[in-house]
């Protein structure tokens, strides 16, 4: 009956239990009156064995799932450390950009540009750290066993929720630091343009002043710049001129000088910013900056040699 009708082989322990309950002592087997009960007991034995198999499979599955959960939890923990490092990097970037606007007032353009480069490097490192954290979080959900994919995804969503929230906050924070740094760099560029214009005016005053006190004409002035006589004025010639030039500008009466030096053009007066009646003079400490910054002036005002030669 068991193998024929139920297609089931009754286990030894179940068979012993059925015999004990269904067969009277001294009898050779189950009587016809108890035959239906025998069928019930065989069916129960079959279901019991199926339950045992399902329990074993369930316990095995739960064991595998728990192992995968533990492995995923470790990965989430590692990702959390990476997010912590990214958060610190963004915080450092924020600290670097915070005082930039206050510093801009007292800094020169070159110092501002140097500081902007340093801040941008800090921001670059912070962005790289955030990108690495995002990549690590995104890979947490890869390679799941298909049997447990849904359960593991649900577990990941619950455990990584705070990480996602923190990562979501970092993007606008980085955007703000980038904007502040860019604004600071733009200020530096504007200040450099203003400084270059001021330096150009000051350099022209020094050139005209030295031309007048030495009585140089155009050719002599050009020769003062072109020390090597190659017919060209390069940056080193430009720097060398200002290093040896008289930079303490004083009021002079040019009426006794040669006509060419005595009557500067209106353009020269405008470039010098001079007014003979006012007796204007350039402060010595300001004029001394010309030699130190003449290389920058040569780069910022590529037409300077033409102005000098003219």
Residue, then its C-alpha position, 0 to 999 in steps of 0.5 A: x500500500x505505501x509504495x503502491x498507493x502513496x509511492x512512499x517507503x515508510x521509515x523504520x521508526x514510523x513503521x514500528x510506531x504504526x505496528x505498535x498502535x495498529x496490530x494487536x498483540x499476537x496478531x499477524x497484521x492489521x485487520x480490515x476494520x483498521x485498514x482505513x486508519x492504516x492508510x491515515x497513519x501511512x499518509x501522516x508518516x509521509x507528510x512527516x517525512x516531507x516536513x522534515x525535508x522542508x525543515x532541513x531545506x529551510x534551515x539550510x537556506x536560513x543558514x546561507x542567508x544569514x551568512x550572506x547577510x553577515x557578509x553584506x553587513x561587513x561590506x556596509x560597515x566598510x562603506x561606512x568608514x569610507x563615507x566617514x573619510x569622504x565627510x571629513x574631506x568635504x569638511x576640510x574643503x569647507x573650512x578652507x573656503x570659508x575665510x576666503x572672502x575675508x582674506x581677499x581684502x588683504x591679499x595681493x592677486x598673486x597670493x590669492x591665485x596661489x591660495x586658490x590653487x591650494x583650495x582647489x586641490x583640497x576640493x579635488x581630493x574631497x570630490x575624489x573621496x566622495x566619488x570613491x564612496x559612491x562607487x563602493x555603495x553602488x557595488x554593495x548590491x551586486x552579485x547577490x545569489x538569485x535565491x536571496x536577491x529580494x531579501x538581501x536588497x531589502x536588508x541593504x536598503x534598510x542598513x544603507x539608508x543613513x549612508x545614502x542620506x549622508x552621501x546625498x548631503x555631500x553633493x550640494x556641500x561640494x557644489x558650494x565649496x566649488x562656487x566659493x573657490x571659483x568666486x575667489x579666483x575671479x576676484x583674484x583675476x580682477x585684482x590682478x588686472x587692476x594691479x597690472x594697470x597700476x604697475x603699467x602706469x608706475x613703470x611708465x612714470x619711472x621710464x619717463x623720469x629716467x629718460x628726462x633726468x638722463x636727457x635720453x632721446x628715443x634711440x638712447x632710451x631704447x639702447x638703455x633697455x637693449x643692453x646686448x644690442x640685438x635690436x630687441x627688448x626681451x623680458x630679461x632686458x625689461x627687468x634689468x632696466x628697472x633694477x638699475x633705474x632711478x626709482x625715487x621720482x622727484x619734481x624737476x624743472x626741465x626748462x634748461x634741458x634739451x628741447x626734445x626732453x623739455x617738451x614731452x608729448x601730451x600722451x607722455x604727460x597723460x601716461x606719467x600722470x604729471x602736472x608740472x604746476x602741481x609738482x606731483x611725485x611718485x612715492x619711493x616705496x611704490x616706485x621700488x616695486x617696479x623692479x620686483x614686479x617688472x616681470x609680471x608687468x611684461x607678461x600682463x602688458x605685452x605691448x610695454x616695449x612698444x610704449x617705451x620705444x615710442 
